[in-house]
Amino acid sequence: RVLASLGYGSPPEELGFSFSKACTAHVRGSAPQRLLPPVERGEACAACAELVTQLQCVPRLLDAPNLDELLLGYQNLCARTTLQPLARTALRIVVLCAHEADRTSPKALSSYVKGSLRLMHQALGAEQIAKLLARKDVSAAVDRMAHGLLIHLQIYCHNDARRRRKLGKLLLDWGAVQLEVEEADAVLLREEAVGAEQWLLSAWISAHSTLMMAEQLRLGFRLQLYHPSELHSVLWYLHNLFAFGANLYGMLDRSNAAAAEHESREAAARAAGPRSKGWAKRKQHGEVLPAGPSARTPTLLLYEAQRELAHGIHLLLSGLIREGVLAVADGEFISLRERFERRFVHLHNLLQPQPPSFERYSLMLQLEPHAPATLYTAAANRLKAARVPLDAALKWAHCAVSAELAKEVRAMLKVSVQNGVAAMQLQLRSGATPPGPPPARVTWQFAPDCDYPVLVLPS
C-alpha cells in the first residue's frame, strides 16, 4: 500500500496503513522512552544533517539491482554506520512493506533470491535454471529461503547488541532451513535434473550461512565480549569460515568463467565459419578464441582478505601462547571446553559450514608445536598476503566501491599493517641469539571500522 502511494496524485487515504496501529506495532521499539541529554547547537545541526542523509539512503534500498547490492546497502547503512532512531524506524517500514510484497514483484525477496541463484549458476544456462525455478518443490524452498532472508534484514534494524542476540536466535533455527534446502537439492539430483556436482540451492544457503556466522562472531569484537583466552579460538574458526566462503565463491566463479569461455569460443567458431583460414587447426587444438581472466568479485576478495587476516592474527596469538604470554587453559570457575561450547552454542545446529567442535580445536593446539619465531614469521606472511585482495577490492574496475565499504577495507589494511609490524618485532626478538625475553604483557585494541583486534606491545 505504501508502494502504491509513492506516485504523484495518489489519494492520502492509501497512506493510512503506514500510520495505522498494525504497522506501528511492527516498527515501534520495545524499549521505554529515555530522557535525552542537552546537546550543543552545532552538534544538533550535525545530527540533523546526518539524519537527512540516512533518510535519503533508505528508499535507495528499493532500487538494488541484485541481492548482493541489497545486502551491501543494508550493511553500509546499518552495520558500517550508526543509524539514528528515526532512520531505523523508516528502515523497518521499508522491510515490512516493500520486501513483503507480492511474490511476482521484482521487490520481493524471493525475486532477489532467484536472481542470485541465476548469477551463481550461470554454467547451467538460463533456460535450465528457469525450468528448475518453475518447479513447485524448488519454489517452496526458495520461499523458505526468502523468509529467512527477511528475518535477517529485520535484524539489521536493531543496534549492535540486539543484532548479535537476534542473529544467534536465527542461527539456532537456521539448521532446519538448511535441511529443507538440501532435501530439495537431493530430489533434483535423484531425478538427474542437475549434474552430480551442481547443488542449485545449497550453494546459496551455505554462502548466506557463512555471512551470518561471520557477522555474529565479528559483532563480539565490536562489543568487546571476548576474553583474551577466547580470541584464539574465535579467530581460528573465523579463518575456517572465510576459507570455506572463499573456496565456495571461487569454485562458482571458475565454473561460470569456464561456461562463459566455452560459449565465447562457440560463438567465435560460428561467426568465423568452417572455411576461415586456420579453422580446422584451431578446432583440432581447441583454441578458437582465448578467453580473458575472470575478474574476482568484491565479495570473493573480501573473503580471501579476511581469511588471511584472521589466520595471521591467529598465528600471532599462537606464538604468544607458546611463549607463555597468553594462557589457553581451564579457568578457576569454568573449564576451557565449557567456555568454548558456550561461545559457539548458536552454531551447533548448522550443517554447512561445519560447526566448530572442541575436539578439532584441541587437536589444532596439539599440532602447533612450532617455535615462536616460526609462528611469528608465518603470521607476518599471512598478514602481508591479506593486503593483496584488499588493494584489489579498492581498485575494482567494474564499479565504484561505496564509501562505507572502502572505509572498512582501509581499516582492514591498517590492521594488517599494524599486526604485521608487531609480528616482525616479536620474530626479531625471539629469533635472536640468544632469544630475548618475551613481553611481560600485551594488550589488544579493536579497530573501530572493521572490529578486528590489533596487538599493542609494551614500549
Salt bridges, closest charged atoms under 4 A:
ASP63 OD1 - LYS107 NZ 3.91
ASP137 OD2 - ARG135 NH2 3.03
ASP143 OD2 - ARG103 NH1 3.04
ASP160 OD1 - ARG163 NH2 3.14
ASP160 OD1 - ARG222 NH1 3.33
GLU180 OE1 - ARG144 NE 3.47
GLU191 OE1 - ARG135 NH1 2.90
GLU215 OE1 - HIS152 NE2 3.20
GLU215 OE2 - ARG163 NH1 2.67
GLU230 OE2 - ARG343 NE 3.15
GLU261 OE2 - ARG265 NH2 2.83
GLU266 OE2 - HIS262 NE2 3.85
GLU304 OE1 - ARG296 NH1 2.52
GLU308 OE2 - ARG307 NE 3.15
GLU308 OE1 - ARG382 NH1 2.55
GLU323 OE1 - ARG429 NH2 2.88
GLU338 OE2 - ARG342 NH2 2.79
GLU341 OE1 - HIS348 NE2 3.47
GLU359 OE2 - ARG337 NH2 3.17
GLU368 OE2 - HIS314 NE2 3.37
GLU408 OE1 - ARG80 NE 2.21
GLU408 OE2 - ARG218 NH2 2.89
ASP449 OD1 - LYS407 NZ 3.91
ASP451 OD2 - ARG218 NH2 3.79
ASP451 OD2 - ARG222 NH2 3.18
